[in-house]
Structures are given as structure tokens and as C-alpha cells.
Amino acid sequence: MPTQPNTPVSDARIVIELPRAQALVLYEFLARFSDDQKHKLEIQDQAEERVLWDMCCDLEKALGEQFRPDYAELLKKAREAVRDKDWLQD
């Protein structure tokens, strides 16, 4: 539903639906950059960092795979399912 002209942006909600494989890949990406200081995204404003952290927390609550002992294999399969088929990995 579009935001009404007089509705503050902070009150507007959207829902993004992702295939589970995409959600798992996105979770790992967000978790890596929020947990590991050697991997840096170029954050131009603290609000961007906050949104990334919040998205990571939301995905963590929605997913359960990251707590499974076979997480690495699940992540590998999710990446393979999401990756462009013509992309060559090093």
C-alpha cells in the first residue's frame, strides 16, 4: 500500500518477501558485516548501519538454519540456488 501524503515515513510499513535461499544468503551477508570489523561496507550515515543491523536481527528471528550443525552446507546450497548460473567462482 502506498504511503499517504500526510503519513510520516517512519510510520509506513512495507513487507518484503524473499525465497528462503535468498533470505539465508542475505542473513549471512548482513551478519558478516555487522560482526566482523575487517569486512567493511561503506556506511555513509549511521542510519544505514542501523537498518542493516535491524534487517539482520529480523532475518535471524525468521530463520532457524543458522543454529543448525549443518549450517555451512545449507548456506552453500542456498548460495548455489541464488547465484547466477553463469557466474564463475574463483
N, C-alpha and C positions, 0 to 999 in steps of 0.2 A: 504494500500500500504506500503511495507517495506521501511524503511529509506535507502536512498542511502549512500554508504560508505563515501562520502565526505560532506554529509549534516550534519550541526551542529544539535545536539539533540534538541536544543531549537527551531529550525525552523520546526521540524517534528510535524505534527498534527495527532491525532487519533480521532475517533468518537466512543463513547460507547453508544449503545442503550440499554435502560432499560425499562422493563414494568413499567407503571405509578405507580403501587403499590410499586415496589422496589425503584423507584426514590423518592417517598414520604417518605418512611421509611429511606432511606439514607439521605435525606434532614434533617429530624428531628434529626437524629443521629449527623450529622455534626453541625447543628445549636446549639444543646445542648452543645456540647463540645467547640464550639467557643464562646458561650455566657456565660457559667456558669463556673466559676473558680473552684468550688468544684468538678466538674466532670473532671477528668484529663485523657488524653491519654499520654502514654509515648512518647513524642516527642524527637527524638534523634538529630534532626537538624532543624533549623528554616525553611528550605525549605519544610519540611514535613508539618509543621503548615500552611505555605503559600498555599500549594496545597490544604489542607483541607478547608481553608477559601475560596479559589477560587472556589472549587467544590460546596461549599455551596451557594455561590453567583450565580453561573451558574444555579444550581437547583432552587434557589429562583426565578430567572427570567423565567425559563421554566415552573414552576408550578404556579398555582394560588390558590390551595387549602388552603395554609397556611393563606390566608386572609379571608377565609370564616368563618361565625359564627359557622358552624358545623365541624370545623377542627378536633376537638378531636375525633369525631365519624368517620370521613374519615380516620384519622390516624389509629384508632383502626381496621377498616375494612382492610386497606392496610397491617397492620402488620399480621392480620389473614390470608390474602391471600398469603403473602410471607413466613410466618413461616412454618417450617417443621411440618407436620401433627402429628408426634409422639412426638413432644416437649411438655413437661408438664410445664405449667406456675405455679408459686407459688401462 
